[in-house]
Amino acid sequence: MPAATLDLARVRSAFPSLDLGVAHFDGPGGSQVPAPVAEAVAAAMTAGLCQRGSASETERRTDAVVTEARSAVADLLGAEAGGVVFGRSMTQLTFDLARTLSRAWGPGDEVVVTRLDHDANIRPWVLAAERAGATVRWLDFDPGTAELDDIESALSTRTRLVAVTAASNLFGTRPDVRAIADAAHEVDALVHVDGVHLAPHAPVDLAGLGADFLACSPYKFFGPHLGALTASPRLLETLHPDKLLPSSDAVPERFELGTLPYELLAGVTAAVDFIAGLVPGEGPRRDRVLVSMHAVEASEAALLTRLLDGLTSLDGVTVHGRPARRTPTALFSVDGLAGAEVHAKLAATGVNAPASSFYAIEASRRAGLGDEGAVRAGIAPYTSPDDVDRLLEGVAGLVGGAR
Ligand SMILES: Cc1ncc(COP(=O)(O)O)c(C=O)c1O
């Protein structure tokens, strides 16, 4: 069967904000939102929600919003609905998990973090390790290619946890997470995977990645601003996070502090349904998600080639990193201009491509880009070839043309 393709015009028509005419390359910071997601949030808020329960229609409706969102995230990530935890952000969920896991760590234990990761998958582990007296071991990357070094060198029989990204939000690198997880499991370490930057661009599968924990942020894939953490419910049962005395001790509720943002959860479900419908089809939602995400991957890869070919043909433009396997995210600098200037000049022409380290501060420093980083152009499922050409024309105008 030939791979399904994205109907770009149909996809774009779902995003009211695109009517403003802006070419959005800022997706890695947060995607644009399709109308059905915003409508689902509004509908949930006015439908009659209060607290979860089973006695009243209102309670049952509130409960359904939560269970539906867990199922939706499970379908997106190939996880079990009973192992989906929601929180304010991936950062908050990771700090909470690090605090919980590190109670069992002590001197001599080791935790592996990578220099390629967003700081949200570094600092929570570093701080927790320091507090526990455990040792932090850093997995480096090649600043030329932006490929991670071999994991073996960082592992030992004392490794308790490996934290690694499924995709770098700076260079787009997609490390071989499965190989890293297999090696970590050989020494009985747990594996925490940051799926925030991968989830909007490719099919994701918790078991396929070999992840024990996998985090994502729905606002990167058309949803509202919150975070989700997935793991096997059996693993979550073994963990005991700080919680209030009267709050539920059930899994996954035990990991969720305070009242959940129910209306945003309705938006999460709508976002996953939207993804499942990117390529119209029939069948279970997980299957439709996979078909759609394969189509997204193929469509974005073609646009990335157009973007990279264009950028590398320009005199005075440096593209940072050339990972073999990557998301459609390009990081570049323009000779003689600070990233912030490039960002501002492009924004003035309706092209949004921000410049920063994007909180991948260790990666930015290691690549010689300091704390300022560089300009990031992220392709999204709604990006058109015309958007790419507008970006390239804008950059060409800054450097005075092709090589
Ligand atoms: C790769 C990656 N990990 C983690 C995060 C943090 O996510 P959140 O904003 O949900 O804490 C981001 C946000 O940009 C990211 O790009």
The ligand as an SDF file (V2000), in Angstrom:
LIG
                    3D

 16 16  0  0  0  0  0  0  0  0999 V2000
   12.6380   19.0140   23.8780 C   0  0  0  0  0  0  0  0  0  0  0  0
   11.8780   19.7200   24.9590 C   0  0  0  0  0  0  0  0  0  0  0  0
   11.8190   19.1620   26.1690 N   0  0  0  0  0  0  0  0  0  0  0  0
   11.1610   19.7410   27.1830 C   0  0  0  0  0  0  0  0  0  0  0  0
   10.5250   20.9580   27.0250 C   0  0  0  0  0  0  0  0  0  0  0  0
    9.8010   21.5400   28.1850 C   0  0  0  0  0  0  0  0  0  0  0  0
    8.4240   21.3700   28.0330 O   0  0  0  0  0  0  0  0  0  0  0  0
    7.3960   22.1180   28.9630 P   0  0  0  0  0  0  0  0  0  0  0  0
    7.2690   23.5110   28.4520 O   0  0  0  0  0  0  0  0  0  0  0  0
    6.1160   21.3360   28.8330 O   0  0  0  0  0  0  0  0  0  0  0  0
    7.9310   22.0690   30.3430 O   0  0  0  0  0  0  0  0  0  0  0  0
   10.5720   21.5930   25.7820 C   0  0  0  0  0  0  0  0  0  0  0  0
    9.9440   22.9020   25.5850 C   0  0  0  0  0  0  0  0  0  0  0  0
   10.2980   23.6490   24.7090 O   0  0  0  0  0  0  0  0  0  0  0  0
   11.2700   20.9540   24.7160 C   0  0  0  0  0  0  0  0  0  0  0  0
   11.3390   21.4990   23.4960 O   0  0  0  0  0  0  0  0  0  0  0  0
  1  2  1  0
  2  3  1  0
  2 15  2  0
  3  4  2  0
  4  5  1  0
  5  6  1  0
  5 12  2  0
  6  7  1  0
  7  8  1  0
  8  9  2  0
  8 10  1  0
  8 11  1  0
 12 13  1  0
 12 15  1  0
 13 14  2  0
 15 16  1  0
M  END
$$$$
